[in-house]
Each structure stands twice: as structure tokens, then as C-alpha cells.
Amino acid sequence: MDILQGNQHANPEEFYNSLKEKLEGHHDFPEDYLFKFIIPTDQAKLTEIYKVFDGIKFTLGNRESKNGKYTACNINAFVLDADQVVHIYKEVAKIEGVILL
């Protein structure tokens, strides 16, 4: 997963620090936050993503691409603060093949 492609930040920590600042400026936590991911269609990958949200109240919606090669995964989760959002993104980014949106 390459979060830096097309991004102005030189390294992941700069990216996540910038994300945290933007989240704090535009959101009123605690609240529901919509996470969006694209993954190769693979139940094991979905399970890995769901494990990241273990213990968090969430709803989800998945949709396969036309050819069935990829799955769009939308997870609406109740998060307490920007740090929790960043933590979730960092954990999901460790899963091979996942694209964060």
C-alpha cells in the first residue's frame, strides 16, 4: 500500500501528522467516521480489516468491482478522536494490497 503516491509528504509520519491536524480541524469527535478501502477480492483480507475494528461499533458496506477482481469496503465506525482514526489507518495500511481512500 502506497499512501505517499501523489502526496506532498516525504514520509508516512508527516502524512499521518497532517491527517491528524486536518481531522481535528474538520471533525467534532467523538463521531461516526467513514473509512474507505479498496482491496483485492479476498475474504481473508476483509477479515484482517475487520480485526482492526474489533471492539469498535461499526457498520459496513462492500461492493465488488464489475469484474470481481476488487472490493470497495466502506466502514462507518464510531471513533473517539483523531488519534483513533490515525491508528486505524496505520493498522489497515499494514495489510498487503489495501488501498486507503
N, C-alpha and C positions, 0 to 999 in steps of 0.2 A: 504494500500500500504506500503510495507516494503522496503525502499531504503537501509536499512542497512544490509539486509541479505547477507552474504558472503562479506561484505565490511569491510575494516580495520578501518573505523572511528567509534568512540564510539557514536556519536550523529549526528543528521541531520545538525546542523550548521557547524560542522567540514567537513561533506561531501560536503555541498554547498560551503564552502570556498575553499576546494580542487578543486572542479569542476570549480569554477571561475578562479583559478590560471591556471588550465590546458587549459581552453578555451582561456584565454589571451595569453598563450604561443603557441597555435597551430592554432589560427584563426586570420584573418585580418579583424576585424569589421570596418564598417558595412558590412554585407554579408547575403546571404541566409544560413539558418541553418536548418538541418533536425532533427525534433523531431520524436521519435518513441514511440508508446504506444501500450499496449495490454489491451483490455477491454472486459468484458463480452458483448456479442452481445445485445445491448440495445440502441435504438435511443436516449433515454433521456441522457445516458452517453456521447454519441457523441455530443449532443447539449451542454452539460456542458463544454466539451473540447473546442468546437468551440467558446463559450463565452469568454474563456480565451484569444483567439486570436482576439477578437473583436478590430477593429481599426488597425490591422496589416495585411499587404499584405501577403497572403499565398496561396499555392496550396496543395491539399490533395489527398491521395490515401488510400482507405480502402479495406481490403480483409478479408473475413470471413474464419475461420478455416474449415477444412474438415467437421466436424460435426455441424458447425454453432454455436457452444457454445461461441466462442471468435471471436473478430475482431481485426486485426492488423491495426492500424491507423498511417499513416505516414503524417506528416505535414511539408512542406518546407516553412519556414517563413523568411521574410526579417527582421533581427534584427540589432539593432544599436550597441550593446555592450554585453559583458559577463554578466553584471548585468541584462540585459533584459532576457537573456536565463535562468539565475538562477531564476528570478522572475516567468517566465512562468512555469518552472519545479515545483516550490513551489506551485503555484496555482493549477496545474493539480494534484499534489500529494494529495491535499485535497479531490479529488473526489474518493469516495469509490470504490474499486475494480480495479483501474487502476494500471497497472504495467508500470513503466518508463524503457525504454531501452536506 
